[in-house]
Amino acid sequence: AIKLIATKLGVSKFTIYSYLEQIRVVDQSSSRTI
């Protein structure tokens, strides 16, 4: 059970990271800074 939870957290972390990377790329292409 613990392993399953850790896997789910890992996947969500990766998803959030990818999402943030996409936002950063969009900001760079639009020459905006946060």
Rosetta silent file (secondary structure, phi, psi, omega in degrees, C-alpha in Angstrom):
SEQUENCE: AIKLIATKLGVSKFTIYSYLEQIRVVDQSSSRTI
SCORE:     score description
SCORE:     0.000 S_00000001
   1 L     0.000  -43.390 -179.719    0.000    0.000    0.000 S_00000001
   2 H   -62.835  -39.757 -179.280    2.810    2.402    0.889 S_00000001
   3 H   -63.605  -39.688 -179.702    4.532    1.635   -2.400 S_00000001
   4 H   -63.935  -43.205  179.444    1.332    2.371   -4.306 S_00000001
   5 H   -63.211  -44.050 -179.993    0.927    5.731   -2.556 S_00000001
   6 H   -61.114  -39.303  179.421    4.556    6.615   -3.255 S_00000001
   7 H   -64.993  -42.773  179.656    4.057    5.730   -6.915 S_00000001
   8 H   -62.613  -41.998  178.492    0.963    7.920   -7.121 S_00000001
   9 H   -63.283  -41.624  179.508    2.844   10.812   -5.515 S_00000001
  10 H   -61.270  -42.494 -179.871    5.724   10.329   -7.927 S_00000001
  11 H   -65.637  -44.186 -178.846    3.365   10.425  -10.896 S_00000001
  12 H   -66.007  -38.432  176.677    1.584   13.542   -9.641 S_00000001
  13 H   -60.034  -45.143 -179.459    4.931   15.233   -8.965 S_00000001
  14 H   -63.646  -40.008  179.632    6.030   14.440  -12.513 S_00000001
  15 H   -64.477  -44.875  179.228    2.733   15.746  -13.902 S_00000001
  16 H   -62.849  -42.132 -179.931    3.026   18.987  -11.943 S_00000001
  17 H   -61.194  -45.675  179.629    6.651   19.376  -13.048 S_00000001
  18 H   -62.112  -40.707 -179.735    5.715   18.874  -16.702 S_00000001
  19 H   -62.379  -45.257  179.456    2.854   21.353  -16.316 S_00000001
  20 H   -64.522  -38.965  178.246    5.165   23.981  -14.809 S_00000001
  21 H   -61.310  -41.854  179.096    7.721   23.379  -17.573 S_00000001
  22 H   -62.406  -43.230 -179.894    5.027   23.991  -20.202 S_00000001
  23 H   -61.926  -43.036 -178.389    4.016   27.256  -18.507 S_00000001
  24 H   -63.362  -41.190  179.730    7.650   28.382  -18.374 S_00000001
  25 H   -63.834  -42.671  179.093    8.151   27.634  -22.067 S_00000001
  26 H   -62.358  -42.763  179.950    4.991   29.582  -22.940 S_00000001
  27 H   -63.429  -39.042  179.721    6.183   32.520  -20.824 S_00000001
  28 H   -65.797  -40.150 -176.439    9.559   32.503  -22.560 S_00000001
  29 H   -71.564  -26.344  179.960    7.973   32.460  -26.013 S_00000001
  30 L   -96.433    4.954  177.004    5.685   35.362  -25.084 S_00000001
  31 L    58.473   39.634  177.121    8.618   37.245  -23.480 S_00000001
  32 L  -112.880  150.541  176.940    6.832   37.477  -20.138 S_00000001
  33 L  -122.875  143.585  178.864    8.362   37.010  -16.697 S_00000001
  34 L   -99.499    0.000    0.000    6.627   35.847  -13.543 S_00000001
